[in-house]
Amino acid sequence: MRKRLADFYYGLVINRWWLVGLAVVGLLAAAVYSAQYFKLDASADALVLENDEDLLYYRKIRAKYGSDDVLIVTYAPNSGKLFSDETLQHLKSLRDDLDGMDRVANVLSMLDVPLLASPSTSLSELQSDPKTLTDEDVDRDLARREFKTSPLYRELVMNLDADTTAMLITLQPNEQARELLRQRDALRVKRDESGLTEQEATELERVEARYEAIKTELQAQNDADIENIRGVLEQYRGQATIHLGGVPMITADMIDFVRDDIRTFGIGVSAFIVVLLAISFQAVRWVLIPSAICGLVAVMMVGFLGAMDWRVTIVSSNFVSLMLIITLSLIVHLVVRYRELQAMAPGASQRELIRGTVDSKLTPTVYTVLTTVASFASLMVADIRPVIDFGLMMVCGVILAFLMTFLCFPAALSPLGPGSQPREMRDVTARINAGFAWLVERQKALLWLLFGAIVAVSAWGMSQLTVENRFIDYFKQDTEIFQGMRLIDRELGGTTPVDVIIDAPKLEEEEGDDLYEDEFDDEFAAEAGATAGYWYNPFQMEQVHAIHDYLDGLPETGKVLSLSTTMRLAAQINGGQELDGFAMAVMYQMLPPDLKGTLIDPFLSDDGNQIRFDIRVVDSDPNLRRDQFLKDLRSGLIEKFDLQPEQLRVSGMLVLYNNVMQSLYSSQFTTLFVVFGAIMFMFFLLFRSLKMAVIGVMPTLVAAASVLGLMGLMGIPLDIMTITIAAITIGIGVHDTIHYSDRFKIEVASGDGYRGAVQRSHASVGRAMFYTTVIVTLGFSILALSNFKPTIYFGLFTGAAMVFALISNLALLPLLLVKFKPFPPAAPDRQ
C-alpha cells in the first residue's frame, strides 16, 4: 500500500507535473476570488472571554443605564482663552458641524450643559429651561467657576486649568444589532446551561449569521463615521489643539493598524525572503521556487479565510508573516538536502535527486508539521475566541503549507535540469556551525555551565512575568490614540470606565407581610417609581455619600459620578442644605426629562433598588495594577460599608479586559504542558526511544523559557499577542530539533560514531537551520515598524526566541545526544 502511494505521488509530481500546475492555478484563482471576502475584526467581541458572566452582566447594565460607547473630542484653544467670544464662537461652529452629520445622534459640550449656579437657581426653577453658556446674559466668570467647582462638571466638561474642554459625540445606535445581540446571548446561555431544541439551534445559527453580517456593515459604517468626523475636526485645528478619543475611534484605528500590518509586513517579509534566499543560495531557481510557494500559500490562506468568513483579529493579524516563515522553513530544508545530494552524486538525474530529497525529508517533515500543529492547537485551551481562532487558523495554515510544499517543490523542479553543481561553501554559515561543533566536542563543561545558568536566570525571569499592562502603552506616543488618552487621563478625569453596582440588601420577609400588600400598594409603588425604592431617601444617602467619597479617594480613580454627585449639586442649589425626603421626592417629580436623564437616570434604577457609581480609572498611571485594584475595590467596599457580597457587582471594560488577561496568564502554563506533552509523544513515535522523547523537548523548552524569562527581566508584561510567543517558538523551533535529530541518527548509523555525527550534522542540516533562523528572525524584526506595541514586542521577542532555539539546537541538543547516546551505534562492518 505504501509503495503504491509513493509511486502515485512521484508519478504525479514528476511525470505529470503539469497537472499539479493546472490544479494549483485553479486553486489560486479561487483563492484570489475569495480574498475579496477577507475581513478584519477589532470589535469588543473579539477581545473578551467566551461565556464570560461579567460580559453578560455588562451588557445588561449598559442597556439599563446607557452605553459608554461614545466619542470624546478634546478642545484646547491656542490662545488659552476658553471663554473668549472668539473661542466660544469657534467651539459653537464645531459643535454645530458635528451635530449636523447624518450619523451623529447628539453632541454634548460646555455650551449645552445647564448652568445651575451661574447664578444660583432654585429647585423650582429647574422646571423651566435653565441657562446655558450660549445665553447672552450669562456671567462667564460664574460659569467658569461652576465648571471648576461643580461636583458634576469638574474635570468632566472642563479641566481645572480652564483651558481645555471636552465634547461627547453619540452616534446613531443600531437597534436591530442590539436585538440580535440580545437574542444571541440568550440562546448561547440556554445552550450552555440546559441545551437547545433543534428549532432553537437553527434559530441560533440564523441569529449568529445575521449578527455577523450586520456587525460587518456597522464596522464599515463606523470607519466611515470616524473618517468624516476627523475631516470636520481637521478644519478647526488651526485655532485649537483637538484630539479624538473613545471606543469607536480606537476600534477604527485598530482595524487600520491590523490592515496596515498585514499589508506592510506581508510585503516586507516577502522582500526579506527574496533577498536572503539570493544571498544564501546564489541561484535564480532557489529564489523563485521558494518565493513562489510561500506567496502561493499566503494567498490561498487569505482566500480560505475569506471563503469561510473567518475574521482576522489583532491576535491573528500576523498570520501572513507566520505563514510565509513556516512555509519557508519547510522549503529551505528541502533545498539544502537537494544541493547536498547533488554535490554527493554529480551525475544523478533530476528524478533521482527529487526522489532522494523527498524520501529523506518527508518523514521528519511530517513529524515537524504534526508537532507544529500540536503547538498551535494548544492555544485552544484558552477561553478567548481570538486566541482560539488564531490557533485554528495556524493549524489549517501549517497543513496547507506542508501540502503545497511537497506538491509544488518537486513539480516545479521536474521540468528543469539538475542545474550547475553547488560550489563548495566555506562561508560564514559553515564557520559558525563548525564553531558550535567544536564547542560541543571540546568545551562540554562550559556549555553545561552556560545552559544551567540560562535555565536558572530564565526561571527567575519567568517568576517576574505579569499581565499588568496599561492599555495606553499599546500605542506609540505620536498616535492620536495615545495623545488623546493621555490628555483625558491627566486633564479630564480618566479614560477607562468601571461601574460599581450596588443592589438593595435582601431582607427576610416576616410572616404575614403579604397580608398588607394589595393592589393599592402596587399601584402606589409603580407611580412613585424610584422614590419608593431602597436608596432614594435621606437615610440611605449618607451611605451613598460615604461610598462615593471612598471611591473618589482611591489613587487609581479619576472622575466619579453617582447619585451622590446629584444630591450634592442639589444641596448647593438649596443653599447648602441637604434635601429632606419630601424635597427629594419633589425634585424627582419636577425635573424635566433631559435633566433627569443626566442627573438621576444614569445612577438609579427605575425602582430605586439599585444604584450605580460611574468611575473613570486613570489608565496612564504607572502604578496601576488592574487585577489588584479590582480585588481591593470589591473587598474594601464589602468590609468598610458592611455590604453583602451578593449586593455588589463591579462591571465595565476594565473588568472584561482584566478577565481576559488573567485567563491568558493562567492558561499559559496549561498550554506549555499540553504542547510539550504532544512533542514528547511525537519524538517517541519518530525515534521509538523514551530517551529521545525527553531529549527532544529540551532545546525548545530552553528557548521558550529564555524568551519568557527575558520578558520578565525586562519588565515587559504578557498581553493578548505576546502570550502566543511560547507556542510559536515551540512550533517553529521544533522543526530544527527534529531535522537535526533525524540527520544525527543517520550519521551515527553510518559508522562515524557520535563525534563524527556532530560534525557532519552541523555541516549539513545545520546549514539549513542557520538559513531558516536568519530569515525568520529578520522577517519578524520587520514587525518593529508597527504602530501597535504588542505587535512590536511580538516580532522582536519571537525573533529572539528563534535565535535561542538555534543556539539550543546547535549546542544543547548535540550535547544531550552525545551524553545519553539514544541511538544504537553502527554495525561493526560499517565502522
N, C-alpha and C positions, 0 to 999 in steps of 0.2 A: 504493500500500500504506500509506504513512504517513498519507495523508488519510483512508483508511478506518479506520485505527486511531484517529485523532483523533476522527472522527465517532462511532465506537463508544464511546470514552471519554466524550466530552461528552454523548452521549445517555444514558449510564448515570448519570453523576454529577449531571446537570442535569434530564433528563426523567424518569429512573427513580431518583431519589434515595432513594425509599422502599425500593427493592430493595437498595441499598447499606446502608441502615439495618438491614434484616432480616438481611442477611449478617453485619454487624458484631455485632449482638445474638447471633446464633448462635455466632460465634467467641468472643465474650466469655463466653457461658455455658460453652462447652467449656474456656476458659482458667480460669475460676473453679473448675470441677470438677477440672481437672488440677493446680491450685495446691496441693491437699492433699498431693500427692506431692513438693512442693518440699523439697529437703534441703540442709543445710549440712554442710560437711566441714572440720574443723580437725585432722585426724589427721596423724601424721608423714608419711604417704604424700603428703599434699598440699603438703609443703614440702621435697621432695627432687628431685634431678635424675633425669631419665629415664635408665634404663640405666646408673646410676652403679655402677661396680665396687666402690667403697667401701661402698655401701649393701648389696650382696650379701654382702660380707665382714663387715660389721657384724652382719647377721642371723645369719651362721654363728657368729660369736663369742658373740653373745647366747644362741644355742641351746646352745653348749658350756659357757659359764661362768655362765649365768643372766641374767635380764632386769634392766635398770636401771629398769624401768617400775614404780616403787614410789611410794607416797605418804609424805611426811615430815611429821610433826607435831612442832612445837617447843613446849616446855612450860617456862615460867618462873614459879615460884610468886610471888605478890605479896609474900609475906613475905621472899623471898630465901633462905629456908632449905630447900634442896633435899632434905636428908637428915633432916628432922624427921619424927616419926611421922605428924603430920597430913598433910604433903605426900606422903609415900610411900603413905599410905592413899588419898589423893585420886588420886594417879597410878595406883595399882593399880585403883581403881574405874573410871577412864577406860579403862585398858588392857583390862579385862575387858568393858566395854560395847562397845568397838570389836571385840574378838576374838569377841564373841558375835554379830556381824552375819552374816547369811547369806552375803554375797558376799565376806567377808574370809577369806582363807586363813590369814594369820598376822600377828601383831603382835609386833615385837621392840622391847623397851625396856630401860632400865637395870636394871629389875627381873628381866630374864630372862637377861642375858648371864652366862656363867660367870665367877666370880671366881677368878683364877689366882694372885693374890699377896696375898690378904686372908684368912688369912695365906698365906705361900708354900706351894705344894704341890709334889709331885714328879711326874715324868713317869708313874710307875707309878700314881699316884693319879688320873690323868686318866681312867683306865678307869671308875672309879666316877663317880657323879653329882657334879660339882663344886658348890661352894656358889654361891648367888645372893644378891642383896641382900634377898630376902624371907625368908631363913633367920633364925631368931631369934638364933642365936649369932654372927652376923656382926658384926665390928667395922666400924662405918660410917666411922670415921676412916680405917682402912686402905683401905676400898672407895673413899672419896673420893680418897685418894692414888693408888690404882691407876688410877682413871678419868682422873686428871690426868696421870699419867706413863706409862701403858701405851702402847707403840707401836701397839697395836691400837685402844684405846678413846679415846685422847687426841684431842679435837676431832672425835670421831665420835659417841660416846654422850653426852658431856658437854663443855661448853666449859671453858676454862681457869679461868674465874672460879668455876666450880662452882655456878652459879645458873641454868643452862639445860640441858635435856636434849632428846634427840630420840627419837622413836619411828618405826619403819619399818613401814608397813602394806602388805602384799602382798595384792592382790586375786586372786580365783579366776581362773586362766587359762582361755582357751577353746582347747582343743586342736584342735578342728575348724577354727577360724580359722587357727591356726598351720600346720596341714597344708595347707589351701587356699593360704595364702600361699607356702609352700614349693613346692607344685606350680605355682602361677602363675609364680613367679620362674624355676623350672627351664625351663618351657615358653617363657617370653619369651627367656631366654638362648639356647636352642636355635633359636628363630625368628630371632634376630638373627645368630647365628653360621653356621648351616647350613640354616635353613629348616625348616618343619614339613610333615608329610604332611597330607592332607585330614582324616584322622581326628584327628591331633594338633591341628590348627587348630580343629576343632569342640570338642575337649576343652578347649582354652584358653578359648574363648568361654564354655563352661559353667562352668569354674572361676572365671573373672573375674566372671561374673554372680553366682555363688553367694557368692564372697568379698565383693562389694559389698553383697549383701543381709545377710550376717552382720555386716559392718562397721557397717551402719546399726543393727542390733539392739544390737551391742556399744556403739556410741556412745550410744544411748538408755539402755542399762543403766549405762554409765559415768557419765552425767549424774545418773541416779537414785542411784547409789552415793555420788557426791560430795555430793549434797544430803543424803543420810541421814547421812553421816559428819559433815558440818557441823552437822547437827541435834544429834548427840551432843556434839560439841565445844562447842556453844553452851551446853549445860547446865553445863559445867565452867569457863566463862570468868570466873565470879565470883571464884574464888580464884587464878586464874593467867592469865598472858598466853599465848595459844595462837595459833599460826599453822599453816596447812595449806599444804604445797607438794608439788612433784613433777609429773612429766609428765602423769599422768591429770587432775590438778586444773587444770593450765594448759590442757590440751585442752578441758576442760569450760567453763572461763571464757572461752576464746577463742570458742567457739561462742556463748556468751551475748553476748559483745561484738558479734560479727557479726550475730546476730539482732536485738539492740537497735539497732545501727547501721542495718540495713535498715529497721526499723520507724520509728525516730525520724527518720532523715534523709529517708526517703521522704515522711513526713508533713510534715517541716519544709520541704523543697524545694517540695513542693506548695503549702504555705501561702504561701511567698515568691512563687511563680509567680502565684498569685491576686492577692496584694496589689500586686505590681509591674505586672501587666497592668492592674489597675484604675487605678493611678496614671498609667501611661503612656498608655492609650487612652481612659479615662473613658467606656466604653460597655459595657453588660452583655454584648452578643454577643461582644465581643473579650476578655472574661474567661471566659465559659462555654465557647465553642467551643475555644479553645486548651487550656484546662484539661482539658476532657473528652477531647480527643485524646491529650494527654500521659498522663492516667490510663489510658486505654484501651491505649496501647502498653505501659505498665509492667505492667499486669495480664496482658496477652497474653504478654509475655515471661516473666513468672513461671510462667504456665501451661505455656508451651512448655518451659521448663527442667524443670518437674515431670514433664511427659509423657515427656521424653527421659531422665529420671533423670540430668540434668546437674547436678552438685552445685556449689554456690557455696562458694568458699573465702575465706580472708582477703583474697587479692588481688582477687577479683571481688566482694567484699561491697558495693561502692559502685555496682554496675551499675544499680540502680534510680534513684539520683540522676543518673547519667550518661544513662540513657535519657530521663528527664524533661527534662534540659537539652538534649540533642541534638534531641529532638523539638521542643522549644520554639523552638530556634534556626531550625529549618526553617519553623515556622509564622509566626514574627514577620516574616520577610521577606515572606511572602505577605500578611499583614495590612497591613504598611506599603505594599506595592505596590498592594493593593486600595484603600486610602484615598487614595493618591496619584492613581490613575486616577479615583476618584470626585470628587476635587477638580478634576481637569483637565476632566472631562466630567460636569457635574452632571446632565444629562438622560439619561445612559446607563442602559440596563436592567440588571437583575441578571445576566442571561445574558451580556451584553456585558462587564460588569465581571469576572465569574468567568473568562470565556474570556481576557480581556486579562491578568488576573493570572497565570493558569496558563501562557498562551503565553509571557509574558515571563520567567517564573521557572523553567519546567520544565528547560530545557537547562542553565542554570548550577547548578540544584539537583542534577541528575543527576551532574554532574561533581564537585560538592562531596561528594555521597554516595560516589562512587567513590574520591575521594581519602581520605575518612574511612575507608572500608573498607580501603584500602591501608595507612593508618596503623595501624589495629588489627591487620590481618593481619600486619604486620611483627613483631608480638610473637611470632609463631610461630617465629621464628628462634631464640628462647630454647629451651634444653633442659630447661625446668622446666614440668611439667604444669600447675600453677595459672596460670602466665602464658600458656601456650598456650591453655588453656581460656578465660581471660579475653578474649584476642584474638578467638577464635572466637565467644564469646558476643556480643561487641560488634559483630562483623561481621553476625551474624544480627539483632541489635537495631537497627542502623542501617538495614539493608534494610527491616525491619518498620516502623520509624519513617517512612521515605520512602513506603512503600506506603500506610500508614494516613493519612498527612498528605494525600497527593494524591487519596485516595478520600474521606476524611471532611470535609476542609475545604470543597471545592466542594459536596458533597452536603448538608452542614449549612447552607450559605448558600442553596441553591437554593429552598427553600420560603419564605425570608424576602425581604423587600423590600430595596432598597439602604440604607434607613435614613437617618438625618439626615446632612447634609453635615458632614464633619470641619471643625473650627474651624481657622482659621489659627494655627499653633502657633509662637509665638516664645518657647519655654520654654528651660530650661537646656540641653536637648539641642541645640536649634538654635544657641544661643550657643557651646557647646563645639565643635560641628562647624564653625561659621563661624570660630572661632579657629584651628582646625587648618588650614582652607583659607587663612587669612591668613598663617600661618607658612610654608606651602608656597610661597605666592606672594611674600612679602616677606622671609623670613628663611631662604633656601636655605642660605647658608653656615653659619649657626648650626645648622641641622638636620643638615647633613653632618658637622659637627664633633661634635655631640652623639651621633649614631649611631656615628660612628667610635670615640668614647670608650666607648660602651656595648659595642661589639664587643670592644674591647681588654680592658676590665675583665672582661667575661664570659669571654673566653678564659683570663684569669688565674684566675678563679674556678673554671672547669671543670678546670683543671690541679690544683686542690686537692681535687677530689672523691675520696672513698674509699667503700668499703663496710665500713669497720671500725666497725660499730655493736655496742653491747652489748645483749644480749637483755633485760636488766633495764630498759634505758632505753625499751623499748617501752610501758611501763606507767606510769600516774600513781602518785605516791608514796602516795596514800591507798588504793590497791588492795591486796588481800591477796597477790596475786602478788608485787608489788614488796616489800612488807614482809617476807614470808616468805623471798624470795630474798636480800634484804639481810642478814637475821639469820643465815641459813645461811652466807652468804659470810663474814661477819665473825666468827661465833662457832663454827661447826661445820664448817669445812674446805672450803667452796666448794660450788658448785651444779652446774656444767656438767661432765658426765663425759667423760673421754678415756681410752682404753685404749692402752697400748703393748704390742704383742705381739712377742715375740722367739722365733724358732724355733732349733732346734739347727743349727749350721753343717753344710752339706752337704760331707761328706768323700769324696774319691775312693776308691772301693773298690780295694784292691790285688788283683792277680790271685791267685786261689787262696783268697781269703777264704771263698768259698762252700763250700770243702771242709770247713770247720769248723762249718758250720751244719747242724743236724739237728733232728729233731722234739723232742729233749730241750731244745735251746736255745729253740725256740719256746714249749714248754710252760712253761719256767722264766721266760721274759720275760713271758708272759701272767700268770703267777701273781705275779711280782714287781711288775708294774704300773709306776708312776712311779719306783719305786726303781731300776729298771734303765735309766731314761732318762738323757738327757744332763745335765739340770740338777740333779737331786735328789741331790747329793753335796757334801761339804765343799769340793772343789776349785773347782766352779763357783759355790758360794755366795759366794765372795769377790767375783766379778764381779757377782752379783745384788745384793749389798750396795752395791757401788760405784755401780751403775746407779740403785738406789733412792735413795741419798743425792744423786746428781746431780739426779734428778727432783724430789726434795723441796726442793732448794736453789734451784730456778728461781723467780723473783719472781712468775710468773703462777700457780703451782700452790698449792693448799691441801693437803688431806689426800692422802697417797699410801699405798696399801696394796699389798702384794705378798708373795711368799714370804719376802722379807727380813723383813717385819714378823713373820711367824710364827716364823722361826728366832731372831730377837732376843727374842721373847717366850719361846721355849723356853729360850734361854740364861739369861734371868732366873730361870726356874724351876729351871734346872740349876746354880744357884749362881754365875751369871755366866760359866760356861764354855760355849764353843761346842760344839755337838753334833758328835761324830765320825760317820763313815759308819754304823757299827753302831747308834748311838743314833738317828740319823735314820731308819734302816730300822725299828727297833723302834717309834719314835713313829708312823710311818706306819701300821704294822700295828695298834697298840694303840688309837689314837684312836677314840672312839665315832663313829658316823656323823654325829651332829649337830655335834660339834666339828670333825670332818674337813671337813664341808660348809661350815664357817665359816673354818677356818684354812688349808686346803690346796686344796680343790677349786676355789675361785674364782680361784686363781693358777697352777695347774699342770695341764697336760693329763694324761689318764689314762696316756699312755705316757711321761710325763716329758720329752718333747722340745720342749715349748712352755711358755713362762712368760708371765704377764700381769701388768702393772702397772696398777692401778686408780687413776686420777688424777682429782682434782676441781680444776677451774680456777675461780679467783675471778673470776666474771663482772662483778662490780661494780667491779673495779679500773679506774680511769680511764685507766691506761697500757696496758691490754690491747690488743694488736694481733694479732688472731686469726691471720691468714694468716702473718705474720712469725713468730709464736710456733710455729706448726706446722712451718714450714720450719726454724727454728733447732733445734727439738726433734729433728727427724729427722737433720739434718746433724750436730748435736752428739753424738748417740748413736753414729752411724757413725764419726765421727772420733775421739772420746775412748775408745771401747771396741773399736775395730778390728772392728766388725761388718760382715758382708757386706750390701750393700743389700737383697738378696732375703730376708735373715733378718728384717728389721724391717718391721712394719706399724703405723701409727697409726690408730686407729679411734675411733668414738664419735659422739655427736650433734654435738659441736663440729666435727668433721671434715666431716660431712654438710652442716651449715649453712654452713660456710666454702666448700664446693664450690658451693653454690647462689649465695652472694654473689659469688664470683669469676666464675662463669658469667654472672651478671646484668651485672656490670661490663664484661666483655669483649664481651657481646652488645649493650650499649647503643649503641656506635658502629656496629655492623653494622646494628642496627635503624634508626638515623637515616639511614644511607647508603641502605638499601632504600627507606624511606618518601620521602625527598627525590627519589630517582630516579623513583619512581612519580608524585609530584606534578609533576615536570618533564614527564613524559610526558603527563599529563592536561592540563596547560596548553598543551602543543604541539598536542594533538588539538583542544582547545576553540578556540584562537585562531589555529592554523596559523602560529605565529610562534616561532622559536627565541629571539628576544629575550624574549618573554613566558614562555617555558619557564624562563629564568633569573630574570627579574624576579619571577615568581610565587612562587618559593620563598623569596625574601629576607625578607619580613615574618615568616613563621612560623619561619624559621631563626633570625632575631634574637630572636624571642620565646622559642623553646626554649632557645637559648644563654643568654639573660638569666636565665631561672629556674634553669637548672642552675648557671650562674655564681654566682647569689645563694646557692644552697645551699652551694656550695663556699666562698664567702667567709664564710658564717655558721658553717662547720664542721659542717654537718648532713650525715651520710653518706647515701648511697643505701641503700634497703632494698627488700624484695620488693614494696612498694606504690609508693613514690616513683619506682621505676625506670620506671614506666609514664607518668609525667607528661609526658615529652617527646612520646611518641606521641599522648597525649590532646590536648596543646597543639596539635600539628600538625593532628590530625584535626578539632578544633573550630575552631581559628583559621583554617584554610584556607577555611572556609565564607565568612567575610567577605572574604577575598582574592579569591575567585572572583566573588562577587556585586559587589564594588566594581569589579573589572576589567571585568566584563561591562557594567556600567552606564557606566563611563568610556568604553568603546569606542562605546557607543550615543550618548553625548553628543558625543564627538569627531565622529562621523559626522553628527550633526545640524547642524553648521555653527558651533558656538560656539567651536571651537578648544580647545586644551589648557587654557588658562587658565579658560575658561568651564566646561569639563568637570570641572575640580577643584571649582569652586564648586557646580555642580548635583549632582554625585555626592555631595558631602558633605551637601548639603541634603536628599537623597532617601534613597539606600541607607545613607548614614552614620547616619541616624536609627535604622534597623533594627539596624545594627551596635552602636550605643550601647546600645539597649534589651537586646539579647541578652547583651552583655558584662556589664551591670549585674546582670541576672537570674542569669547563670551564676556570676559572682563571689560574689554574696551567697548563692546556693544552695550553692556549695562551702564557704563560710565556716561553714555550719552544722556541718560535719564537725569543727570545732574543739571541739565538745561531747563528742566520743567519749572513752572511757576508754583507747583504744588509740592510742598516739602516732603510729605510722605513718599511721593514718587522719587524725589532726590535721594532720600535715605534708602529706599528700596533698591535703587540702582547701584549706589555706592557700596552698600553692605552686601548685596548679593554678589557683586564683582569681587569684593574682598573675600567672601566665602568661597568663591571658585578658586582663588589663589590658595587659600588654606587647604582646600580639597586637593589641589595639585600637589602641594608640598607633602600632605599626608600620604597620598598615593605613591609618590616617588621616594619617600623616606620611611614613613612608619609602616606602610604595607609590606615592602620587601623585608624590612627589619623583622616583622612578625612572621613572615613566611620562612625566613632563614632560621629564626629562633625555634619555631614549633614544627617545621617541616611537615605540613599536612599532605604533601603529595609523595607517592612512593617513588624511589629512585629508579633510574633506567635499568633494564636487564643487563647482566654482565657483558653480554655480547655486543651491547650498544655503547658501553662506557669506553 
